């Protein structure tokens, strides 16, 4: 089922990309040294992790780029509910904050950063910090500038589930007021540690691993 959904989404992404490129090719904000704020919103598709399959995301942030560097920060509100986490609940949301920066060499980007994630449900809350390493490249897609950027998310302070994985983002077109951003994440995690004093149980739970996928499709306005 999820494979069919992602196949349809891949087609939609390609179609939306072409539409944005053709309509917004001349829509470019004035360059300058100051950070550019932006807002975005869209759909969030989830595969695994006990989350509902479809929800929404809203967020905003600011970013700045120079000849040899880039940096930024953003906050995200994810309305995904926990519907299959063996607790019988149907509630929840996630708040995320990301800070990043790095070095540019021509069309190549090399960056690092850190992110904070807070999951809140009616029964419990979890939060964690995750260091990141990333690299990317600016490429032209049908004559319009776009950007591909991949990051590896380390477990960081997440001792309960050890979430880690890869996120790949694609901005279409890049450096325009209106922009379409696709972000795909694939994460590995283990069962929640329930009793750190029980060594045998901790080892068993750490070996009980699963994969969680997420696809965000958002429209962004950048000043």
Number of C-alpha atoms within 10 A of each C-alpha: 5 12 9 9 10 14 11 11 15 12 11 13 17 10 11 14 20 16 14 17 23 14 10 16 18 11 14 15 13 10 9 10 8 11 15 18 16 17 19 20 21 18 17 22 22 20 18 16 19 15 23 19 17 16 17 16 21 19 19 18 19 18 18 16 19 12 9 11 15 18 18 18 18 18 19 19 17 22 20 23 21 24 17 14 12 8 9 10 14 15 16 19 19 20 18 18 18 19 19 19 21 18 18 19 11 10 10 15 22 19 20 17 19 18 20 17 18 16 18 17 16 11 10 8 12 13 15 19 19 20 20 24 18 20 18 19 17 17 16 13 14 13 11 19 17 22 21 19 19 22 21 20 23 19 20 17 15 17 13 21 19 22 21 21 19 18 20 18 18 19 22 29 29 22 20 24 18 24 23 25 23 19 18 17 19 17 19 17 21 19 16 15 17 11 11 12 8 10 10 10 14 18 12 13 17 16 12 12 14 13 15 17 17 19 21 22 22 21 19 22 15 19 16
